[in-house]
Amino acid sequence: MNKQSNILLIYTGGTIGMVKDYASGSLRAFDFKTLMKNIPELNQLDCTIESVSFETPLDSSDMNPTHWVRIAEIIEVNYPDYDGFVVLHGSDTMSYTASALGFMLENLSKPVIFTGSQLPIGDLRTDAKENLITSIQIAALQEKGRPVIQEVGLYFEYKLYRGNRTTKINAEHFRAFDSPNYPALAESGVHLKVFNEYLRKPKESKKLKVHKQMDTNVAILKIFPGLNESVLNSVLNIPDLKALVLETYGAGNAPTDKWLLQSLKKAMDRNLHLVNVTQCSGGSVIMGQYETSKALMQMQVINGKDITTEAAITKLMYLLGDKVSPKLFKTIFETSLRGEMQ
């Protein structure tokens, strides 16, 4: 028999933690100390649930790397005492935070499940209850005394995805997230089905290592028809910029204008790391497949393959914060560290 799981709920803010005051019509923060009383369905789960909240709940638009570190520290301090963690977070930047935590929590062997909702928890048609209940259920899953999920996941609208593979696709539908380049890890229907073949499985049990230095001297530039030289150079010459995610067309293609290639080459000669990711919602960068990406390949631009923009920018912050050698940077970025790319 598996022992009963201890789950820690970490409330950072977001719609899921709000309830409507029907007298005034305004939203107020939910009291997670009365969680079991207000959501009695949780008593049916075979686990114990405790909660901790940010002192000031944040809209996810205000979430930044300082807050990512705060979440990581809460997990670090409580790691020995809990079997799994559920992080309640606003949906707008949830994919960024889930991607970042994936890199920050090295040797993770317990579930860290992000979830949120499109409607407040007290709303009549809310999606918050199902997302919350199933996220806790997933975090509590055990097999032979070990957690079934041993990575950072994101659960929303009946599906659990790898956190660093997700992107927010809709601001109105309950299906707010997708994982365009990697299958769901689990699906909730009449039964909760886990797709074991897609899960990360640590080869050996190592001590959790939490990385807390995230370097924010990074930027994202979306290539578009009409991008001019002054705009490009103003971005490439941002003071202290260390890395830039280039969102290119299709399979990693960009204009072949001489000025554009020369500007990129000059930036790389100054040790600016350039990462080529596709601006398409799905698919992969295949450098050299077309003439329009051969020049980028020849100048050794980093191949982002099928990584999301959210994972690319947070991976850059992580590697720069970890002081990775410039000589090894391209090789390490192009290596899958937490299942974020093929």
N, C-alpha and C positions, 0 to 999 in steps of 0.2 A: 504493500500500500504506500502511495506517495503521501508525504507529510503535507499538512495544510500550508499553502503559500502565504507569505507575508508580503503585501503589496503597499508601496508608498506612492501616494498620489501627490504630484507636484503641480500646484496651480500657479501659473505665471500671469494669467489674465486672459482676455479674449471673450468672445460672445458666449462660449460654453459656460462660463462662470457667472453669467448675469441672469437675474430673474426680474420679471416685470412686476412692478407695483401697480396693481390694477386700479387702485384708488386714484393715483396720479398719472398713470400711463408711462412713468419713467422707469429706466432700468437701474437696478442696484446690484452690488456684488453678492453672490451667493455665499452663505455661511457653510463652509465645508466641514465645520465641526458637527453640523447637524445632517451630514450627508446621508447616513443610514436611515434617519428618520424621514427625510424628504424623498428618498429614493429607496423604498423598502425592498424593491427587487434585488438590491445588492446583497441582502441577507441570504438569498438563495445561492450565492456563489460560495464555493468551497475555499474561502481564503479570508484572511483578516486584512482590513484596509485601514491605513492611517494616512493622514494628509499633512502637508506643509504648504504654506502659501507665501508668495512674494509679499513683502510688507505693503507695497503699493502695486496692485495688479496693473499690468501694462497692456495697452492695445499693441498688437503685434507689429504695427507700423513703427512703434517706438523701440522695438527690440533691436539690440545691437550686440557686438561681441562681448561687451562687459557683462551683459545678461546671460549670454551663452556660458560664460565662465561660472556665473552664479549657479546655473542649473547643474553644470558639471561638478561643482563643489558640493552641492546638496547630494548628488548621487555618490560622490567619492566618500563623504562622511558617513552616509547611511548604507553603503554597499555591503558591509558584512552582516547587517541586520535584516536585510530584505531580499526576497527572491526575485522581485521584479519591480519596475518603476513605470508609472503612467504619467506623462507630462501633458497637462492641459494648456493649450496655447492657441492664440488667435490664428486664423487660417491664412491671413495674407502673407506672412513670412515664415510659415511653419516649415516649408521645404528647405529654406535656408538654415533654420535652426537645427532641423533633423539632420541635414547634411553635415553641418559643423560639428554637432555632437558625435556623429559617427567617426569623424577624424580625431576628435579630442579624447574619446574614450578608447584608448588602445588596450587590447587584450580583453575586451568586454565579453563576458560569458553569461550575462543575464539580460533579460529583455528590458529595453527602454522604449516604450510605445508612446508616440505622440498622437494626440487626437484633439479635436475641437468640434465646432458645430457652426452651422449657418444661421440657426435660430437660438435664442436664449433657452436655458434649461427649463424655465417655467412657462414657455410658450406652448400653446395648445398643440401645435403641429411640429414641435421641436424634433430635430434629429440628434439632440444632445444626449438624451438618455441611452439610445441604442449605441451611439459611438462610445460613450463612457462605459456602459456595462460590458460591451464586447471587448473593449480595450483592456479592461481589468481581467476579464476571463482569459484573454490571450496571454497577458503577462503572468497569469497564475498557472498556465499549462506546464505540467511536468511529466517526464517520462523517465522511469528508473531513477527517481530522485534528483534529476537534473532538469533545468528549464528547457522547454522545447525551442523557444526563440532565444537566440543568444546574440542579438544585434539590435541596432536602432531601427525601429519600424515606424510607419505612419499608418494609422487606421482611420478610414473615413468611408461612410456609405457602403458598408458590407465587405470592404476589402482591406487587407493588410498588405502594405507595400514596403520594400526596403526604403528607408528614409532618404538616403542619398540618391535615389533613382526617381524621386517624385518631383512634380511641378504642379502648381495650382492652375487649373484650366477654366474654372468657371466661378463667377462671383455670386450667382443666383441659384444654381442647381444644387441639390444635396450632394450630387457627385462632383465635388469641387476639385478633386485631385486625380492625377493619372500618373502611371509609370510607363511611359511610351516605349522604353527599350529594355524592360525587364518584367517578367511575369509577376503576378501577385503572389505573396508568400502564403496567404490564407484567405479564405472566403467564408463569409457568414451567410447561411440560409436557414433552412430547417435544421441543418446540422452545421457545426463549425468544422470546415475542412482545411487542414494544413497541408501544403504542398512541400513535403520534406526535401524533395530534390532541389528546390530553389533556395533553401536556407543556408546561411553561413554556419559552418561547423568548425569551431576552433580545434586545431589538431592536438593541442595540448593545453592544459590549464596553466595559465600564467597570471601573475599578479596584475590587477588593473593598474594601468598607468594613465594618469590624467594630464593632458597637455593644456596649459592655461595661457600660453603666449600666442595670440593671434595678431598678425601684422596686417593692418588695414590700409597699407600703402598700395592699393590695388584699384583697378577700374574695369569697366565693361564698355566696349564700343561696338555698336551694331552697324555693320556695313550696310549702306543703302545707296541706291542710284542717286548720284549728285553729291556724294561726300566729296568735299573739296580739301585742298592741301592745307589751308589755314586751320580748318577744324581738326583734321588729323594731327597736324603738328602741335596744336594747342593741347591735345590730349596726351600725345607722346612726350611732351615736355613739361607735364605737370611736375612741380618740385617734389622730390622724394618718391615719385612713382617707381615701384619695383616690378610690377607685373600687370599685364593687361590681357583680359579675355576679349578676343576678337570673335564676334558672332558673324560668321560668313554665310554665304549662300549654299544651299544644297549640301553636297558632299564635301564642303570645305573650300568652296571657290570664292575668289575675290577678283576685283578688277586688276588688269595687268598694266595699268598706267605706270610709266617709268617713275614719276614723282612719288607715287604711293609705295612702290617697292623699295625705292631708295630711302624714303623716310623710315620705313619699317626696319630696313637693314641698319641704318644709322642708330636707331633706338636699340636694336639688339647688340650692336657693337659697344653700347654703353651699359651692357648687362641688364637690359630690360627684358624680362621674360614675357614672351608672347605665346598665348594659347589659342589654338584654332578650334572653335566649337561651331556646330551648325545652328543656325537660327530657326531651323525647322523644328516642329514639335516632336518629331520622332526621326530615327535614322542616325547615321554615323558619318563622321568625317573620314574620307578616304583620300589622303593626300597623294597627289600625282595621278589620280584617275582621269582628271581633265587637265588640259593645258593651263586653265585658270588657277590651278592650285600647285602646279609644278614648281613655280618660283618660290612659293612659301615653303615647300618641302626642301628645296635646295638650300635655302637660307637657314634651315634647321628650326623653323617655327615648331613649337610643341604641338603634337597631335592630340587633340582632345577626344578623338574617337567618338564614342556614343555617350559621353558624359553630359549631364544637364548643366546649364549655366549656373544654377544654384550650387551644385556640387563643385563645379570648376572654380568659382570665386572663393568658396570656403576652403577648398583644398589648397589654393594659393596662399590664403591667410595662414593656414596651418603649417605648410612647408616653409614659408618665409619666417613665421614665428619660431619654428624649430631650427632655424639657421642652417638649412640644407645648403651644401656647397653648390656654387653656381655651375661647377663642372658636372655634378650629379643631378642637377635640378630637372633637366629634361627627361632623363631616364627614370627618375623616381616619379615624376608627375605622370608619365605614360604607363606606369605600373599600377595595377589595381591594388589599392591598399585595404579597402573595406567593402569590396564588391561594387564600387561606384562606376566601374567601366569594364568593358570586355577586354 
